[in-house]
Structure formats: structure tokens, C-alpha cells
Amino acid sequence: MKIFALSDPHLSAVSNKPMDVFGDNWNEHTVKIQDAWCSCVGSDDVVLVSGDISWALKITEAEADLDFLRRLPGIKVLLRGNHDYWWSGLKKVREAAGQGFEVIQNNSCVINGVGIGGSRLWNYPFVWWPFGGGEENPAADKKTEGKASGRNGQLDDEKICSSELVRLQNSLAAIPAEVELRICMTHFPPISAVPEPNALTTIIAAHNIDYAVYGHLHALDRSREYQAADCKVDGVHYLLSSCDWLDFKPRLVVEV
């Protein structure tokens, strides 16, 4: 079994949100995802989709985007991103997704002996990246900014940051102790571009995580070297899995 990661597909079958605000490479990106995914992922493999799955505002509107993923091979593990406004809680997302999906929200899952947990996270002041295409406030998302994302100022951000720390701890603690290979999924990066230990990496390492995958980052300057895109901190292997960083091809995390 191979475990891949590909986050931030930003599917928009109903909402029709253009992603070219992040660059021309996003043109027809769903075709690129489908072709690349089918070229490397088998039916028994796993793909970790760490957030920003669909631009839909309601779970019923996300059905077409979930169906797109449903038609692709492999087991998909879903985690909420900051733009997944349609996400209506664990039970409803599980029901909407159906078979072939695992959903992470204050819980964990075990697939063929591999434990997977994680949390969305948020913008922590000690995590810094040079945002390329304005991911925090993309032009395509101005109408829903703040209202749908919950970003209503510093106090709100502090509250979300605190809650996400608890969710991260709860989810990783839910991975059974006997599981030897352990993976953490987050949407926001838990490490800075120049990686060093922080409060998030300390939690992740304390739960004996082997691999940590994250997304959220778009339009990064490829002429620069980002150590955190593939690095180790306190024994944990961190991997950036944003679609455009990977040229829309799922990234192999580990084969077991």
C-alpha cells in the first residue's frame, strides 16, 4: 500500500471559483489532478487530502466535487481547510462522502495498520511563510472573506488557534498506542519556511508521528528553496502537499 498526499484541490463544479488568481498553471487544474492521480494511485492506495477540498458553501453543493474524488482510485482521507465552508461536521461529511473516504475531525483512523490524525490549524504567529499569491485573501474569495472563514480580528484568531491546538492533541491522542506508523495531517503549515521546533511541532513529535503533511500554501516562488517543504524536525518528516507545489500530482509519503 502506498500513501500519497495532495491538498488544496479547490474543486468548484458548482461554485465556479477560478483559481488562476494563483497563476496560469491552475488553468484546467482538475484535469491535471485527474490525469496525474490516475497515473500513480492504485485502488488499494491512500491519498491524504489536507483541506480546501471544495469551494461549495453548502454540503449539498459539495456533492459534485466529492463525486469527482469518488471516481478517482484509492481511499481518500479528508481534512477541513479554511475555505471548506461546506464542511458541516464529522457525521454529515461522512454521510455525504460515503464509502471510500475517511474523515478526520477530532478523531483518527487506522488503515491497514497506519494511524492517521490531525487538525486544520490556523495562522499561528510563530509560523511564517512568504505568501506568494495572497492565499490569505485571494481575489476570488473577497465576498466570503471573514464571514465564512471566521476571521473577524485578532481575538477571533487567538480563539481559533487555541481551539485547533486542542483538536490537534485530541486527534493525535486518538491514534491507538499499538499503531507503529503514524501520520499527522494539517491544513495550515505547522512549521515555518525555515523549519525549527515550535509549540505545534512539539505536540506532533510527542505523539510519535512519523510523517506530517500540510497544505494551504500557493504560488510560492519556485526559484527559492523552502527547506520546510521536505524536512525533518525532532524526528518527524514534514512534507508540503499543496496542489500547485506538486504540479497537481499526488506526492508519495510512504509505502508500507
Secondary structure by P-SEA (a helix, b strand, c coil): cbbbbbcccccccccccccccccccccaaaaaaaaaaaacccccbbbbbccccccccccccaaaaaaaaaacccbbbbbbcccccccccaaaaaaaaccccccccccccccccccccccccccccccccccccccccccccccccccccccccaaaaaaaaaaaaaaaaaaaaaccccccbbbbbbccccccccccccaaaaaaaaacccbbbbcccccccccccccccccccccbbbbbbccccccccccccccc
